[in-house]
Every structure is written in C-alpha cells, then in structure tokens.
C-alpha cells in the first residue's frame, strides 16, 4: 500500500493578476491556483502543505480586556481534524474470458455524534468487522461466480450512502487517465457520482500507470494520485469445508503481479442480525498469505461463509481534514479463470 503518495503537480505562483490581493497575496479562492493547489491565507500551496509562516496575515486578534477578564479570542482556526471521507476506485478485470472495467467515487461527511453500527478489531493480524445492521448490505462478488461476497468499494471501511434524500459533498470533476480509455466522473446536484463502466479492461498489465485527478469541488479539496495497475494472479481456494482449528495457507505465482496487496475476505450475512467480515491482507509480491486459526475462530462452527480474494493498490490521501482513498482493484482468479470466490462451511 502507498500512503501519502507523491503529488503530481509542482508549486507555481500567480499573484500579479489577481484582483484584491495584497503585496504578498497569491490568491483569493482555490480556483486562482493551479491544479493540485488550494488557496490558504492568500497563498497557493500544494494540497497538504502548511502555510508559509513568513507571509503577513494581519495583526493578531484582540485577546480581550485583561482588566475585565473578557474571554480570549482563540485566534485563527487551524482547520478541522476530520471533515469527511471519500473513495475513488478503478477496477479492471478479465474473468472467464470476459473483460470489464469500472470507476466509482463516493464522498460523505462524518458525523461525530452518530452511532456506528459496525465495530472493527484485530484478530490474529486480520481485521474483523461486525455490523449490527438489520438488513444485510448489497453484495459484490461478480455475477459469473454464483457466490455472494462482502460489500466492496475499494476499502475495508468504505462510506455508506445514507439515503436518496441526502446531499453529499462535491469533489468536482474526477478524471482517470493513463488507461485504455479516459474516464471522467461528474457529480449530480446531490453530490452523487454515476459510475463509469465498460466491456473492456482499463489496464492489461500491472506496469500501467493510472493518474487520478480532481478539480476544485465545492466541498472536497483537490487531489492528484498516480498508481500502477493491479494483476489477477491465480490463487489457491479453500476447500468446501474449512477447519477453524487450523491455519489456512493461500498461495499464488508472483510473476508479473506488480505492486499492491492480496486481500482475502470471509463474509457472513445473518438476516436480521447483521454481518461479519474477516479480512486478511499481505503484499501481493510475497506469493502467500496465512490466515491464522485464531482469526477463523471468529466464526462459529457450522457457519456458512463466503471466501473472496482480490488485489488492491491504494493510496490514502489526508487533505485538510478529508481522508480520500484512491485505489486500483482486480479480482484474483481460480484455476479455471473464474473469479476467486467460493462458499465454505466452517468446521471444528
């Protein structure tokens, strides 16, 4: 996984033509700056960079009358810690001879007062996510596999749409270039992005480099990320009856796998009581992944669960209080070239 990937754009100054700027000012709003920059304290800075402390931003704020004990002004707001989350995920696959691609984007503002119906813990080095939702979430493991899998938008904790009446944050126009076709996503009036998809692969090799860029949106800071494509190695599948008292060894060939992580998931949805997802991941270049028995013990004996596996190459961007996960994704394959997905029964 890449975190805080290198930014695509160099810092340039523009101030002379801006109306209303002071002698040290470079901008008044974000659109006065170049792509990949935003306007902060009248300066064009790269997204995520601090403001130049040498710039005069005016006299200090009055801290109050000392004689009367007036309240002190806290001064300039240093910005929010967490405003919201988002994800942009590109998928490229060749499954059972059928090529396909898609790009999806979603952004939402976090509510610190809201109660999260899901909890995430670490078990045996894997992530265990349990949700108390009374209605199981939509499944996504591919129609050709005949197997239902865990919800997946490119991250283990992807934001969930709260409903059609909610107005979501706008991240502007999102462009994905460097693939076999150029992709552009735009938001509607409610901030929702219609997915782009097609019957072709967006990349055919893990050597391909895709560039994700956003323009200035009304709510979400601009971002720019470059990621290599993901591969589709053939992975060993668990048997139909899986012992939870023994480690599970998974393996795949490493030729041409490129960068990213192999992600193996075990998913169980219980109508009326929620869902459980166990996710284990490792560098795809390692060629093997061991799921410890301690993690498999998270499921009861006789539980029916769904195993799926895919490769992801992600970058998590921290942007002025926003956490945006950008990623490429491809399904791992079974020996017959179909999607790596199988229903298994947990046994002692």
C-alpha positions, 0 to 999 in steps of 0.5 A, a space after each residue: 500500500 502507498 500512503 501519502 503518495 507523491 503529488 503530481 503537480 509542482 508549486 507555481 505562483 500567480 499573484 500579479 493578476 489577481 484582483 484584491 490581493 495584497 503585496 504578498 497575496 497569491 490568491 483569493 479562492 482555490 480556483 486562482 491556483 493551479 491544479 493540485 493547489 488550494 488557496 490558504 491565507 492568500 497563498 497557493 500551496 500544494 494540497 497538504 502543505 502548511 502555510 508559509 509562516 513568513 507571509 503577513 496575515 494581519 495583526 493578531 486578534 484582540 485577546 480581550 480586556 485583561 482588566 475585565 477578564 473578557 474571554 480570549 479570542 482563540 485566534 485563527 482556526 487551524 482547520 478541522 481534524 476530520 471533515 469527511 471521507 471519500 473513495 475513488 476506485 478503478 477496477 479492471 478485470 478479465 474473468 472467464 474470458 470476459 473483460 470489464 472495467 469500472 470507476 466509482 467515487 463516493 464522498 460523505 461527511 462524518 458525523 461525530 455524534 452518530 452511532 456506528 453500527 459496525 465495530 472493527 478489531 484485530 484478530 490474529 493480524 486480520 481485521 474483523 468487522 461486525 455490523 449490527 445492521 438489520 438488513 444485510 448490505 448489497 453484495 459484490 462478488 461478480 455475477 459469473 461466480 454464483 457466490 455472494 461476497 462482502 460489500 466492496 468499494 475499494 476499502 475495508 471501511 468504505 462510506 455508506 450512502 445514507 439515503 436518496 434524500 441526502 446531499 453529499 459533498 462535491 469533489 468536482 470533476 474526477 478524471 482517470 487517465 493513463 488507461 485504455 480509455 479516459 474516464 471522467 466522473 461528474 457529480 449530480 446536484 446531490 453530490 452523487 457520482 454515476 459510475 463509469 463502466 465498460 466491456 473492456 479492461 482499463 489496464 492489461 498489465 500491472 506496469 500501467 500507470 493510472 493518474 487520478 485527478 480532481 478539480 476544485 469541488 465545492 466541498 472536497 479539496 483537490 487531489 492528484 494520485 498516480 498508481 500502477 495497475 493491479 494483476 489477477 494472479 491465480 490463487 489457491 481456494 479453500 476447500 468446501 469445508 474449512 477447519 477453524 482449528 487450523 491455519 489456512 495457507 493461500 498461495 499464488 505465482 508472483 510473476 508479473 503481479 506488480 505492486 499492491 496487496 492480496 486481500 482475502 475476505 470471509 463474509 457472513 450475512 445473518 438476516 436480521 442480525 447483521 454481518 461479519 467480515 474477516 479480512 486478511 491482507 499481505 503484499 501481493 509480491 510475497 506469493 502467500 498469505 496465512 490466515 491464522 486459526 485464531 482469526 477463523 475462530 471468529 466464526 462459529 462452527 457450522 457457519 456458512 461463509 463466503 471466501 473472496 480474494 482480490 488485489 488492491 493498490 491504494 493510496 490514502 490521501 489526508 487533505 485538510 481534514 478529508 481522508 480520500 482513498 484512491 485505489 486500483 482493484 482486480 479480482 484474483 482468479 481460480 484455476 479455471 479463470 473464474 473469479 476467486 470466490 467460493 462458499 465454505 462451511 466452517 468446521 471444528 
